[in-house]
Amino acid sequence: MKKKSQSMHDLAVEEILTHARNNQLPAGTKLPPERDLAEKLKVSRHTVREAYLTLAAQGLVAIEHGRGTFLIAKEESLKPFPLVTNGDALGNIVNLLEARQLIECGAIPLAVSRAAPEDYFRLRQLIGAEKDRPFFHENTVIPSISFETEIVNLTGNQALINIENNIMEAWKNLWIRLKLSTLKSFARAEEHYEILDAMENGDVKLAQKCLHAHLSSILMLLDRVKQR
């Protein structure tokens, strides 16, 4: 049964890509609604929804709540090394988390060297605003990613910022697809404050250690789910 479900998912993904290729659709084109594509393929809307989430994680489409799904780029114009493969979705999200550890922890020295006092004040306000308030998307709880993204933004390095944004978009879409909110593995605000305190004090190594530990706690939970 699992094999059949997977084949239907692959069929839906391929049908969407074929539709875009055959019609030479430009970026920004609205793709068929879930209901229409489900009826055409004789699969459930859930299967089509998962196919769209897969393509969103690969950077092919953008899902806009209340508006529909839109093509971002033709398949052949995608970057040659996509962040997410068509393989194991949970394995993909573990890979993304490991990439986050490298990029976000690695960004701290540059962020500390370029951050101004008002940046730290703004980040403290961000942590306070997000405390005990999970982010929801289509009834799925997603761990806050704003704080870590802001650390990378402080570097002012557009290449790093673009990589981080691509990773976070893939991370968010995979988290929704896998319904990982059941893990309830959300960071305590204190962990973010510890990272920020170390950065503001100029202690780069401590800030990196705290951020690495924070991300590792999620990685360990994901590894346990993967082993089930």
C-alpha contacts under 8 A as a table, 3 or more apart, distances in Angstrom:
res1	aa1	res2	aa2	distance
1	M	4	K	5.14
1	M	5	S	6.28
2	K	5	S	5.08
2	K	6	Q	6.17
3	K	6	Q	5.11
3	K	7	S	6.20
4	K	7	S	5.08
4	K	8	M	6.26
5	S	8	M	5.19
5	S	9	H	6.28
5	S	47	T	7.89
6	Q	9	H	5.03
6	Q	10	D	6.25
7	S	10	D	5.03
7	S	11	L	6.06
8	M	11	L	4.94
8	M	12	A	6.22
8	M	43	V	7.04
8	M	47	T	6.97
9	H	12	A	5.21
9	H	13	V	6.33
9	H	47	T	5.60
9	H	48	V	7.05
9	H	50	E	7.10
9	H	51	A	5.87
10	D	13	V	5.07
10	D	14	E	6.12
10	D	51	A	7.42
11	L	14	E	5.17
11	L	15	E	6.03
12	A	15	E	5.07
12	A	16	I	6.29
12	A	41	L	7.30
12	A	47	T	7.34
12	A	48	V	6.02
12	A	51	A	5.95
13	V	16	I	5.34
13	V	17	L	6.39
13	V	48	V	7.91
13	V	51	A	5.14
13	V	52	Y	7.27
13	V	54	T	7.81
13	V	55	L	7.31
14	E	17	L	5.09
14	E	18	T	5.96
15	E	18	T	5.06
15	E	19	H	6.03
16	I	19	H	5.12
16	I	20	A	6.35
17	L	20	A	5.14
17	L	21	R	6.15
17	L	75	E	7.16
18	T	21	R	5.04
18	T	22	N	5.85
19	H	22	N	5.43
19	H	23	N	6.09
20	A	23	N	5.49
20	A	24	Q	5.79
20	A	25	L	5.21
20	A	74	K	6.95
21	R	24	Q	4.99
21	R	25	L	6.80
21	R	74	K	7.03
21	R	75	E	7.54
22	N	25	L	7.98
24	Q	74	K	7.75
25	L	29	T	6.39
25	L	71	L	7.87
25	L	74	K	7.20
26	P	29	T	6.00
26	P	71	L	7.43
26	P	73	A	6.92
26	P	74	K	7.03
27	A	70	F	7.67
27	A	71	L	5.19
27	A	72	I	4.78
27	A	73	A	4.84
27	A	74	K	6.95
28	G	70	F	5.53
28	G	71	L	5.21
28	G	72	I	5.89
28	G	73	A	7.88
29	T	70	F	5.44
29	T	71	L	5.33
29	T	72	I	7.96
30	K	68	G	6.87
30	K	69	T	5.80
30	K	70	F	4.37
30	K	71	L	6.39
31	L	68	G	7.48
31	L	69	T	5.61
31	L	70	F	5.61
31	L	71	L	6.74
32	P	36	D	6.35
32	P	37	L	6.18
32	P	69	T	7.74
33	P	36	D	5.42
33	P	37	L	6.35
33	P	68	G	6.89
33	P	69	T	7.57
34	E	37	L	5.33
34	E	38	A	5.93
34	E	45	R	5.72
34	E	48	V	5.85
34	E	49	R	6.48
35	R	38	A	5.13
35	R	39	E	6.22
35	R	45	R	5.97
36	D	39	E	5.27
36	D	40	K	6.27
37	L	40	K	5.03
37	L	41	L	6.14
37	L	45	R	7.99
37	L	48	V	7.05
38	A	41	L	5.29
38	A	42	K	5.59
38	A	43	V	5.02
38	A	44	S	5.62
38	A	45	R	5.34
38	A	47	T	7.79
38	A	48	V	6.20
39	E	42	K	4.93
39	E	43	V	6.70
39	E	44	S	7.95
40	K	43	V	8.00
43	V	47	T	6.56
43	V	48	V	7.52
44	S	47	T	5.33
44	S	48	V	6.75
45	R	48	V	5.06
45	R	49	R	6.04
46	H	49	R	4.98
46	H	50	E	6.22
47	T	50	E	5.20
47	T	51	A	6.27
48	V	51	A	4.95
48	V	52	Y	6.29
49	R	52	Y	5.19
49	R	53	L	6.27
50	E	53	L	4.95
50	E	54	T	6.13
50	E	177	R	6.37
51	A	54	T	5.06
51	A	55	L	6.34
52	Y	55	L	5.10
52	Y	56	A	6.07
52	Y	61	V	7.36
52	Y	63	I	7.77
52	Y	69	T	7.66
53	L	56	A	4.93
53	L	57	A	6.14
53	L	63	I	7.89
53	L	173	N	5.93
53	L	174	L	7.21
53	L	177	R	6.40
54	T	57	A	5.14
54	T	58	Q	6.37
54	T	86	N	7.88
54	T	173	N	7.48
54	T	174	L	7.32
54	T	177	R	7.83
55	L	58	Q	4.97
55	L	59	G	6.30
55	L	60	L	5.25
55	L	61	V	5.81
56	A	59	G	5.05
56	A	60	L	5.59
56	A	61	V	4.74
56	A	62	A	5.68
56	A	63	I	6.99
56	A	170	A	7.08
56	A	173	N	6.56
57	A	60	L	7.62
57	A	84	V	6.56
57	A	169	E	6.61
57	A	170	A	4.06
57	A	171	W	7.20
57	A	172	K	7.83
57	A	173	N	5.34
57	A	174	L	6.30
58	Q	61	V	7.93
58	Q	82	P	6.27
58	Q	83	L	6.45
58	Q	84	V	5.39
58	Q	85	T	7.37
58	Q	170	A	6.57
59	G	62	A	7.57
59	G	72	I	7.18
59	G	78	L	7.91
59	G	82	P	7.84
59	G	166	N	7.71
59	G	170	A	7.29
60	L	71	L	6.24
60	L	72	I	5.32
60	L	73	A	5.87
60	L	74	K	7.34
60	L	75	E	6.95
60	L	78	L	7.56
61	V	69	T	6.60
61	V	70	F	5.42
61	V	71	L	4.49
61	V	72	I	4.88
61	V	73	A	7.38
62	A	69	T	5.69
62	A	70	F	5.21
62	A	71	L	6.48
62	A	72	I	6.38
63	I	68	G	6.08
63	I	69	T	4.47
63	I	70	F	6.45
64	E	67	R	5.43
64	E	68	G	5.45
64	E	69	T	6.10
64	E	70	F	7.79
65	H	68	G	6.43
71	L	74	K	7.51
73	A	77	S	6.40
73	A	78	L	6.69
74	K	77	S	5.41
74	K	78	L	6.81
75	E	78	L	5.53
78	L	82	P	7.62
79	K	82	P	6.20
82	P	85	T	6.93
83	L	96	L	7.71
83	L	166	N	7.94
83	L	167	I	7.10
83	L	170	A	7.39
84	V	92	N	6.05
84	V	170	A	7.26
85	T	88	D	7.94
85	T	92	N	7.16
86	N	89	A	7.59
87	G	91	G	7.85
87	G	92	N	7.55
88	D	91	G	5.20
88	D	92	N	6.27
89	A	92	N	4.97
89	A	93	I	6.44
89	A	174	L	6.89
89	A	178	L	7.56
90	L	93	I	5.19
90	L	94	V	6.33
90	L	174	L	7.94
90	L	178	L	7.43
90	L	222	L	7.69
90	L	226	K	6.70
91	G	94	V	5.13
91	G	95	N	6.23
91	G	226	K	7.50
92	N	95	N	5.04
92	N	96	L	6.24
93	I	96	L	4.92
93	I	97	L	6.18
93	I	171	W	6.22
93	I	174	L	6.58
93	I	175	W	7.58
94	V	97	L	5.08
94	V	98	E	6.31
94	V	219	L	6.59
94	V	222	L	6.76
94	V	223	D	7.57
95	N	98	E	5.15
95	N	99	A	6.25
96	L	99	A	4.96
96	L	100	R	6.15
96	L	167	I	6.54
96	L	170	A	8.00
96	L	171	W	6.62
97	L	100	R	4.90
97	L	101	Q	6.35
97	L	171	W	7.95
97	L	215	L	7.31
97	L	219	L	6.83
98	E	101	Q	5.12
98	E	102	L	6.59
98	E	219	L	7.83
99	A	102	L	5.22
99	A	103	I	6.20
100	R	103	I	5.14
100	R	104	E	5.56
100	R	105	C	7.78
100	R	164	E	7.59
100	R	167	I	7.54
101	Q	104	E	5.55
101	Q	105	C	5.64
101	Q	106	G	7.78
101	Q	211	L	7.88
101	Q	212	H	6.06
101	Q	215	L	6.66
102	L	105	C	5.65
102	L	106	G	5.68
103	I	106	G	5.02
103	I	107	A	5.96
103	I	160	L	7.69
103	I	164	E	7.45
104	E	107	A	5.07
104	E	108	I	6.72
104	E	148	E	6.68
104	E	149	T	7.84
104	E	151	I	7.15
104	E	152	V	6.24
105	C	108	I	5.54
105	C	208	Q	5.15
105	C	211	L	6.49
105	C	212	H	6.56
106	G	109	P	6.90
106	G	208	Q	7.69
107	A	110	L	5.64
107	A	111	A	6.04
107	A	151	I	7.18
107	A	152	V	5.75
107	A	155	T	6.69
108	I	111	A	4.92
108	I	112	V	5.97
108	I	151	I	6.86
108	I	152	V	7.47
108	I	155	T	7.89
108	I	199	M	7.66
108	I	204	V	6.64
108	I	207	A	7.38
108	I	208	Q	6.72
109	P	112	V	5.26
109	P	113	S	6.29
109	P	204	V	5.91
110	L	113	S	5.12
110	L	114	R	6.35
110	L	154	L	7.89
110	L	155	T	5.35
111	A	114	R	5.30
111	A	115	A	5.77
111	A	151	I	6.37
111	A	152	V	6.81
111	A	153	N	7.80
111	A	154	L	4.88
111	A	155	T	4.31
111	A	156	G	7.86
112	V	115	A	5.36
112	V	154	L	7.89
112	V	155	T	7.93
112	V	199	M	5.99
112	V	200	E	7.35
112	V	202	G	6.64
112	V	204	V	7.36
114	R	154	L	6.74
114	R	155	T	6.39
114	R	156	G	7.93
115	A	119	D	5.98
115	A	120	Y	7.37
115	A	154	L	6.04
115	A	155	T	7.73
116	A	119	D	5.25
116	A	120	Y	6.93
117	P	120	Y	5.36
117	P	121	F	6.43
118	E	121	F	4.94
118	E	122	R	6.11
119	D	122	R	5.08
119	D	123	L	6.23
119	D	154	L	7.96
120	Y	123	L	5.06
120	Y	124	R	6.22
120	Y	196	L	7.34
120	Y	200	E	6.88
121	F	124	R	5.18
121	F	125	Q	6.41
122	R	125	Q	5.12
122	R	126	L	6.27
123	L	126	L	4.87
123	L	127	I	6.24
123	L	147	F	7.17
123	L	150	E	7.77
123	L	196	L	7.83
124	R	127	I	5.20
124	R	128	G	6.21
124	R	193	Y	7.45
124	R	196	L	7.82
125	Q	128	G	5.09
125	Q	129	A	6.10
126	L	129	A	5.14
126	L	130	E	6.26
126	L	147	F	7.29
127	I	130	E	5.24
127	I	131	K	6.07
127	I	147	F	7.16
127	I	189	A	6.45
127	I	192	H	7.03
127	I	193	Y	7.46
128	G	131	K	5.24
128	G	189	A	7.64
129	A	133	R	7.73
130	E	133	R	5.24
130	E	134	P	7.10
130	E	144	S	7.64
130	E	189	A	7.95
131	K	134	P	7.92
131	K	188	R	7.73
131	K	189	A	5.72
132	D	189	A	7.89
134	P	141	V	6.31
134	P	142	I	6.83
134	P	143	P	6.63
134	P	144	S	6.89
135	F	141	V	5.72
135	F	142	I	5.46
135	F	143	P	6.67
135	F	144	S	6.44
136	F	139	N	5.80
136	F	140	T	5.45
136	F	141	V	4.65
136	F	142	I	6.11
137	H	140	T	5.21
137	H	141	V	6.54
137	H	142	I	7.29
137	H	176	I	7.61
140	T	176	I	6.11
140	T	179	K	6.44
140	T	181	S	6.16
141	V	176	I	7.99
141	V	180	L	7.95
141	V	181	S	5.06
142	I	172	K	7.08
142	I	175	W	6.93
142	I	176	I	7.49
142	I	180	L	8.00
142	I	181	S	6.41
143	P	185	S	7.73
143	P	186	F	5.51
143	P	187	A	7.35
144	S	147	F	7.23
144	S	186	F	7.78
144	S	187	A	7.99
145	I	148	E	5.70
145	I	149	T	6.23
145	I	168	M	7.46
146	S	149	T	5.13
146	S	150	E	6.08
147	F	150	E	5.14
147	F	151	I	6.50
147	F	192	H	7.54
148	E	151	I	5.15
148	E	152	V	6.73
149	T	152	V	5.26
149	T	153	N	6.23
149	T	161	I	7.96
149	T	164	E	6.83
149	T	165	N	7.54
150	E	153	N	4.75
150	E	154	L	6.21
151	I	154	L	5.26
151	I	155	T	7.20
152	V	155	T	5.55
152	V	156	G	7.67
152	V	160	L	6.92
152	V	161	I	6.04
152	V	164	E	7.26
153	N	156	G	5.70
153	N	157	N	7.40
153	N	161	I	5.88
156	G	161	I	7.61
157	N	160	L	5.48
157	N	161	I	6.21
158	Q	161	I	4.86
158	Q	162	N	6.00
159	A	162	N	5.25
159	A	163	I	6.32
160	L	163	I	5.14
160	L	164	E	6.10
161	I	164	E	5.10
161	I	165	N	6.13
162	N	165	N	5.13
162	N	166	N	6.21
163	I	166	N	5.21
163	I	167	I	6.21
164	E	167	I	5.12
164	E	168	M	6.09
165	N	168	M	5.12
165	N	169	E	6.14
166	N	169	E	5.25
166	N	170	A	6.34
167	I	170	A	5.24
167	I	171	W	5.99
168	M	171	W	4.83
168	M	172	K	6.00
169	E	172	K	5.23
169	E	173	N	6.33
170	A	173	N	5.30
170	A	174	L	6.15
171	W	174	L	5.32
171	W	175	W	6.06
172	K	175	W	5.15
172	K	176	I	6.31
173	N	176	I	5.18
173	N	177	R	6.20
174	L	177	R	4.96
174	L	178	L	6.04
175	W	178	L	5.29
175	W	179	K	5.93
175	W	180	L	5.61
175	W	181	S	7.70
176	I	179	K	5.06
176	I	180	L	6.96
179	K	182	T	6.73
180	L	183	L	5.70
180	L	184	K	7.94
181	S	184	K	5.59
181	S	185	S	7.69
183	L	221	L	7.59
185	S	218	I	6.46
185	S	221	L	7.54
187	A	191	E	6.72
187	A	192	H	7.89
187	A	214	H	7.22
188	R	191	E	5.60
188	R	192	H	7.33
189	A	192	H	5.32
189	A	193	Y	6.36
190	E	193	Y	4.96
190	E	194	E	6.13
191	E	194	E	5.14
191	E	195	I	6.48
191	E	210	C	7.31
191	E	211	L	7.95
191	E	214	H	6.80
192	H	195	I	5.18
192	H	196	L	6.18
192	H	211	L	7.91
193	Y	196	L	5.00
193	Y	197	D	5.92
194	E	197	D	5.16
194	E	198	A	6.29
194	E	207	A	7.49
194	E	210	C	6.91
195	I	198	A	5.35
195	I	199	M	6.30
195	I	206	L	7.63
195	I	207	A	4.78
195	I	208	Q	7.57
195	I	210	C	5.67
195	I	211	L	6.17
196	L	199	M	5.04
196	L	200	E	6.08
196	L	207	A	7.16
197	D	200	E	5.18
197	D	201	N	6.16
197	D	207	A	7.87
198	A	201	N	5.12
198	A	202	G	6.25
198	A	203	D	5.07
198	A	204	V	6.80
198	A	206	L	6.00
198	A	207	A	4.97
199	M	202	G	5.04
199	M	203	D	5.72
199	M	204	V	6.03
199	M	207	A	5.69
200	E	203	D	7.58
203	D	206	L	5.54
203	D	207	A	6.29
204	V	207	A	5.14
204	V	208	Q	6.15
205	K	208	Q	5.13
205	K	209	K	6.09
206	L	209	K	4.95
206	L	210	C	6.12
207	A	210	C	5.20
207	A	211	L	6.17
208	Q	211	L	5.19
208	Q	212	H	5.94
209	K	212	H	5.18
209	K	213	A	6.15
210	C	213	A	5.17
210	C	214	H	6.12
211	L	214	H	4.97
211	L	215	L	6.28
212	H	215	L	5.30
212	H	216	S	5.96
213	A	216	S	4.90
213	A	217	S	6.27
214	H	217	S	5.55
214	H	218	I	7.21
215	L	218	I	5.41
215	L	219	L	6.33
216	S	219	L	4.76
216	S	220	M	6.08
217	S	220	M	5.32
217	S	221	L	6.58
218	I	221	L	5.19
218	I	222	L	6.27
219	L	222	L	5.08
219	L	223	D	6.12
220	M	223	D	5.05
220	M	224	R	6.33
221	L	224	R	5.16
221	L	225	V	6.41
222	L	225	V	5.08
222	L	226	K	6.14
223	D	226	K	4.95
223	D	227	Q	6.31
224	R	227	Q	5.21
224	R	228	R	6.65
225	V	228	R	5.38
